[in-house]
Amino acid sequence: MQTKICKVVEQSSVVYVPSKKQENGQLAKSMIRLRELGGDYEDEYICAMFGNLAQCKFAEGCIVVASLRFQTHESNGSYFQDVVANEIQPLK
């Protein structure tokens, strides 16, 4: 897990995906694009947000502290990386 200070580039709307772990059988999911501070060509991360965090709306250009979890997995000989935002707090 890594903690980074980033700027919000954009955020998708909330969608609900099936989940066996939730009481109502659905889990809120949203995607957010974060860019590290420093310029237009800094590293960017497309992160998935789940549950209550997915329902939070962050303004474009907002500076946030994000706790990110990186995972890789293999499928049919190809490797993929997932980035999940565990916590995002706006800086004031």
C-alpha positions in Angstrom: 0.0 0.0 0.0 1.3 3.5 -0.9 0.1 6.9 0.2 0.3 9.7 -2.4 -0.6 13.3 -2.7 -2.4 13.8 -6.0 -4.7 16.0 -8.0 -8.1 14.7 -9.1 -8.3 14.7 -12.9 -11.7 13.1 -13.3 -14.2 10.7 -11.6 -16.8 8.4 -13.1 -20.4 8.2 -11.9 -21.3 5.5 -9.4 -22.4 2.1 -10.7 -23.6 -0.9 -8.7 -22.0 -4.3 -9.2 -23.2 -7.6 -7.8 -21.6 -8.6 -4.5 -22.2 -11.7 -2.3 -20.6 -9.9 0.7 -23.2 -7.1 0.8 -26.6 -7.4 2.5 -28.5 -6.1 -0.5 -26.3 -8.0 -3.0 -24.9 -4.8 -4.6 -21.7 -2.9 -4.1 -21.1 0.7 -5.2 -18.1 1.2 -7.6 -16.6 4.3 -9.1 -13.4 5.0 -11.0 -11.1 8.0 -10.3 -8.1 9.3 -12.2 -5.4 10.8 -10.0 -2.2 12.6 -11.1 0.8 13.1 -8.9 1.7 16.8 -8.3 4.4 18.5 -10.3 3.1 19.1 -13.8 1.0 17.8 -16.7 3.3 14.8 -17.4 3.5 13.3 -13.9 2.4 9.7 -13.3 -1.3 9.1 -13.3 -3.4 6.3 -11.7 -6.8 5.0 -12.7 -8.2 3.7 -9.4 -11.3 1.8 -8.4 -13.2 2.9 -5.4 -15.7 0.7 -3.6 -18.5 1.0 -1.1 -19.0 4.3 0.8 -15.8 5.8 -0.8 -17.2 5.3 -4.3 -20.2 7.4 -3.4 -18.0 10.4 -2.4 -17.6 13.0 -5.1 -14.3 14.8 -5.5 -14.1 18.0 -7.6 -11.8 18.1 -10.6 -8.5 19.8 -9.6 -9.0 19.0 -5.9 -5.8 18.0 -4.1 -6.1 14.8 -2.1 -4.2 12.3 0.0 -4.8 8.8 -1.4 -4.0 5.4 0.1 -3.6 3.1 -2.9 -3.3 -0.7 -3.1 -1.6 -2.2 -6.1 -2.3 -5.8 -7.2 -1.2 -7.8 -10.3 -2.8 -10.9 -11.7 -2.3 -13.2 -14.7 -5.0 -14.3 -17.1 -4.5 -16.3 -20.3 -0.8 -15.5 -20.3 -1.3 -11.7 -19.9 -0.5 -9.8 -16.8 -2.7 -7.0 -15.4 -2.4 -4.5 -12.6 -5.3 -3.2 -10.5 -5.2 -0.1 -8.4 -7.7 0.3 -5.6 -8.1 3.4 -3.6 -8.6 2.4 0.0 -9.0 5.9 1.4 -9.0 9.4 -0.1 -9.0 12.6 2.0 -9.1 16.1 0.5 -6.5 18.6 1.6 -7.9 21.9 2.7 
